Amino acid sequence: MTDAAVYTAKAHAVGGRQGTAKTDDGHLDVKLGYPKSMGGDGQGTNPEQLFAAGYAACFLGALGLVARGQGVKLGEHSLDSEVDLIKDEVSFHIGVRLTLNAPEVDRAVAEDLLHKAHQVCPYSKATRGNVVVELKVA
């Protein structure tokens, strides 16, 4: 990588999907487990939930950046993120749906902001070309 990092997140995982994961600063310390739909007991979180939460938070940051740049006040807003684990011929892949809830913003403006945020969000950039991401306004 040629660009200088402004921040580096550090995490340590043990035991895969049936183990634990924690960050070096202790802010995240989770038990991992298979969801019931995959034969687990549903007693731990899973990588898809963590990815969904991270993507939603990051995307909202990108949305705020784009909205400020266009002089749009978002008012109360939120983002619902759904991450599917999909079986394919070899193993698995993921699919993502992001739904913007911004009731104080005109629908056409919200859709424009959503698509522009998708161009600048680091998670969107990282998944582009590898993951199908559906965008919609509630």
C-alpha positions in Angstrom: 0.0 0.0 0.0 1.3 3.4 -0.9 -1.1 5.6 1.0 -0.5 6.3 4.7 -3.1 4.9 7.1 -4.9 7.4 9.3 -6.1 4.5 11.5 -5.6 0.8 11.9 -8.1 -1.4 13.5 -6.7 -4.5 15.2 -8.6 -7.6 16.1 -7.8 -11.1 17.2 -10.0 -14.1 16.6 -9.7 -17.6 18.0 -11.8 -20.7 17.0 -13.4 -19.3 13.8 -17.2 -19.2 13.8 -17.4 -21.0 17.1 -14.8 -18.9 18.9 -14.2 -15.4 20.1 -13.1 -12.1 18.6 -11.8 -9.0 20.3 -10.1 -5.8 19.5 -6.8 -4.7 20.9 -8.4 -1.8 22.8 -11.1 -4.0 24.4 -14.0 -2.1 23.0 -15.2 -5.2 21.1 -15.1 -8.6 22.8 -17.6 -11.1 21.4 -18.5 -14.7 21.5 -19.0 -16.1 18.0 -21.4 -18.8 17.0 -23.4 -20.2 14.2 -26.9 -18.8 13.8 -29.8 -21.3 14.3 -30.5 -21.3 10.6 -27.0 -22.8 10.1 -27.4 -25.4 12.8 -26.0 -23.5 15.7 -27.5 -22.5 19.0 -27.7 -18.8 18.1 -25.8 -17.9 21.3 -23.1 -15.8 19.7 -22.7 -13.1 17.0 -21.3 -14.0 13.6 -19.1 -12.4 10.9 -22.1 -11.4 8.8 -23.7 -9.5 11.7 -20.4 -7.7 12.4 -20.0 -6.9 8.8 -23.5 -5.6 8.6 -23.0 -3.3 11.6 -19.7 -2.0 10.3 -20.9 -1.4 6.8 -24.0 0.5 8.1 -21.9 2.7 10.4 -19.3 3.4 7.7 -21.9 4.1 5.1 -23.7 6.6 7.3 -20.4 8.5 7.7 -20.1 8.6 3.9 -23.7 9.7 3.6 -23.1 12.5 6.0 -20.0 13.6 4.1 -21.9 13.7 0.8 -24.9 15.5 2.3 -22.8 18.2 3.9 -21.0 18.6 0.6 -24.3 19.2 -1.2 -25.7 21.4 1.6 -28.5 18.8 2.4 -29.7 18.5 6.0 -30.5 14.9 6.6 -32.5 15.4 9.8 -33.3 12.1 11.7 -32.0 9.3 9.5 -30.7 5.7 9.8 -29.5 2.9 7.7 -30.6 -0.8 7.7 -28.0 -3.2 6.5 -28.7 -6.8 5.6 -25.9 -9.2 4.8 -26.7 -12.6 3.3 -24.4 -15.6 3.4 -25.1 -17.3 0.1 -24.0 -20.9 -0.9 -22.3 -21.1 -4.2 -20.6 -23.9 -6.2 -17.4 -23.8 -4.3 -18.2 -22.4 -0.8 -20.0 -19.2 0.1 -20.3 -15.5 -0.9 -22.1 -12.5 0.5 -24.8 -10.2 -0.7 -25.7 -6.8 0.8 -28.9 -4.7 1.0 -28.7 -1.2 2.4 -31.9 0.7 3.1 -31.8 4.4 3.9 -34.4 5.8 6.3 -34.5 9.6 5.8 -38.1 10.8 6.2 -37.2 14.5 6.2 -35.4 14.3 2.8 -37.1 14.4 -0.5 -37.1 10.8 -2.0 -35.2 11.8 -5.2 -32.6 13.7 -3.1 -32.2 10.7 -0.8 -31.7 8.3 -3.7 -29.1 10.6 -5.2 -27.3 10.9 -1.8 -27.5 7.1 -1.4 -25.8 6.4 -4.7 -23.1 9.1 -4.2 -22.3 7.8 -0.7 -21.9 4.3 -2.3 -19.1 5.8 -4.4 -17.1 7.1 -1.5 -17.8 4.7 1.4 -14.7 2.6 2.2 -16.8 -0.6 2.6 -18.5 0.0 -0.7 -15.1 0.6 -2.4 -13.7 -2.6 -0.8 -16.6 -4.7 -2.0 -17.1 -3.2 -5.4 -16.9 -5.8 -8.1 -17.0 -8.6 -5.6 -20.3 -8.2 -3.7 -23.7 -7.3 -5.1 -25.0 -4.3 -3.0 -28.6 -3.3 -3.4 -29.4 0.3 -2.5 -32.9 1.6 -1.6 -34.7 4.3 0.2 -37.4 3.3 2.6 
